[in-house]
Amino acid sequence: MMRATLSRLLDAVKKAKESSRESKFKQSVEMVVNITGVDLTKPQNRFSEVVELPNDLGRKKRKILVIASGNLALEASRTSGVARVLQREELEALVGRKKEAKKIASEYDFVLVEPSLMALAARALGAAMGPRGKTPIPIPPGSDIAKLVKRYSNSVQLNLRKSPQVACLVGLEEDPDEKIAENAETVLNRIVEKLEKKQKNVASVYIKTTRGKPVKIEL
């Protein structure tokens, strides 16, 4: 996208904050991208993409579950940013327990899995994660788990599936406007890259706070 888009995103962030209704809680800032001219009945036109944001999400960092065994499980349990570690025995106990699997799928933003446990993770959690646009993510062999967790803690999941719309968090109302706009630009660029006709498939883009009115961006 042209750098002029960053200026327009910045203006939209400012307007969204200004028009936001007062709240007793700290609000998030979201971006909504409406898609046109894409046949979502064709699997090749759908996508699920993880995007690392350039600026920190602070208190809204993503919640990470690590599924591992042995030394990797021990390392993960000592890693800042890991909300929970599931070992093989606990994962095996989840197979067939749909209620517990759905709870895990909704509670954690990303599930990082030791490669040897991927098949078991898919059996235990795949059916619960799929409808939420999530999938177990294999941990590359030899990875620095701390760096991997840090990356996913500050990433967002983009899903274009049944509805022609992609929506995600791009910041918090207390964040500087410029940092929110940069996050939004990163997300928008990635969405455009995934579309066959690029900008022509983007019908409209909005920025909004949790309780505010959407502010349209003129592209």
N, C-alpha and C positions, 0 to 999 in steps of 0.2 A: 504494500500500500504506500501511497505518497506520504511524505512527512507532513504535508498539510493536514492529513487526517489526525495526526497527534494533536495539533492545535484545536481542531474541532472536538476531539474527545475531551481535551482539557476544559474547553468551554462548557461541554455537557456535564462534566463532573461537578464543576462549580455551580451550575444551575440546579443540578439534582440535589446538591447539599443545601442550597439556599431555599429550595421549595419543599424540603423534607419536613414532615410534621414532627413535633417534639415527641420524644419517647423516653421511657424510664430505663431503657436498655440501649447499649451502643449498637448502632445499626451497621449493617454491611452495605457495600456498594456492589451492584451487579450489572452485568452487561447482557443484553438480549439481542440476538441476531436472528432476524427472520429471513428464511431462505425461499427462493422462488425458482421455478423451472427445473426442479430436481425430482425425478421419479423415485420415491422412496420404497416403491414395491420391488425395485431391483436391488438386490443385496450389494452390488458393487457401488451403489450411490450412497450407502450408509457408511458412517464411520464412528469410531470411538477412539479418542486421542487424548493422551496425557500431555499437558503443557506446563513446563516449569516457568514460573513467573520471575521477572527480573528483580522485583522488589518484594520484601518480606511481608508475609501475611500476619505476623505478630500473633495475637491471641486467637486468630482464626486458622492457625496452622492445621494441616490435614492430620487426621487421626490414623496412625499406622499400626497394623497388625502384622507380626512376623510369624510365619509358620516354619519351624526349623527343628533340628535335633542336634545333640552333641555339642561340640564347641561353638557352632554357629548360633545355636539357641542361647548358649551362655553369653556369647558376645552381644547378641541382640538384647538380652535382658539388661545389659550394662550400658546400652546405648541410649543417649538422650533422644527423645522424640518417639521412641517405641512405646505405644500405649499398652500393648500386650504381646506376649509370646505364647504360641500354641505349639506343643510338642506332639509327636506322632500319636501317642496314646490318647490324648485329648481329641485330636482330629479324627481318629478312628471312631471314637465314641459319638461323634457328631453325625456319622453316616446314617441316613434315614430319619434323623430328628429335624424335621422341617422347621418347627417353631424356633429352635435354638439357632439353626442356620440362618433364618431370616433376620433374627436379632443381630447376629454378627454382621451380616451383609449390610444392614442399615446403620449399624453403629460405627463401622470403620470405613474411611474413605479409600484406603488402599490396603491390599493384602499382598505382602511380599512372601514368596514361598521358595524354600530350598528345592532345587530341581528334582531331587529324588522323591519329593513329597507332592509334586505337581498333580500326578494322576489321582492320588488320594484326596487332595484338596478340591479337585474338580468334582469328584464323587460327593464329597461332603458339603461343598458350598456352591458349586457351579449353578445349580438350579435356582438358588436364592439370589446369587449375585447378578446373573444374566439379565433379568427383568429390570434391574437397577442400573444397567449400563456399565457394570463392573466385571472385571475378570481377575482371577489370581495372576500375579505377576512373578515370573521366575527370577530368582536372584542369580545374576551371572556368576559362574564359578570364579573364585578369587577376588570377588568384589570387596571393597571397603564398605562394610555395612553402615558405618556412621555417615559416610558421604552419600550413600544410596538413600538412607532414611532422610537426611537433610534435604535432598533433592525432592523426594516425594512429599515431604512435609510442606513444601512451598509450591506445590503443583495443583492444577485443577484438571478435572476430567471433562472433556467435551464430547457430547453425544449427539449425533444426528441419526435418528432411527425412525420412529413412527410419525413424529410431528416435525414439520419443516421449520424448526426453530432450535437454536443452540443458546443456552443460558448458563452463566456461571459467575462465581464470585471473582471480583477483580480488586477488592480492597475493603477497607474499613473507613467509616466516616471520619475517624480521627487521623487518618493518614493524610500526608500532603497530597494536594490535588495532582501535582506532577507525577508522583509515583503511581497513583491510581490510573492515570491516563496512560502511562507507559505499560502497565500491566494489561490494560484494555487493548492497547495497540498490538502487543505481543499475541494476545488471544485472537484478535481479529485477523491478523496476518496469517496465523496458522489455519483458521477456518477458510480463508480465501484460497490458500494453497491447496486445500483438500477438495475444493469445488472444481468441477470440470470447466465451467465458463468463468471461473474466478469472480471478479467484482460484479459481473452481470447476474450471477446467482444470488447476490445479496440484495434482498428487497428493502430492508430497513435495519437500522441499528439504534438501540436505546440504552441509556444509562439510567439507573434508578437506585435509590436507597431502599431499605427494607420497607419503610412506611411512606415513601415519597412517590410522586407521580413520575412516570417515565419521561425522560427528556430525549427527544429524537435528535440524531446526528445527521446533518446534511452531508452526504458523501459526494 
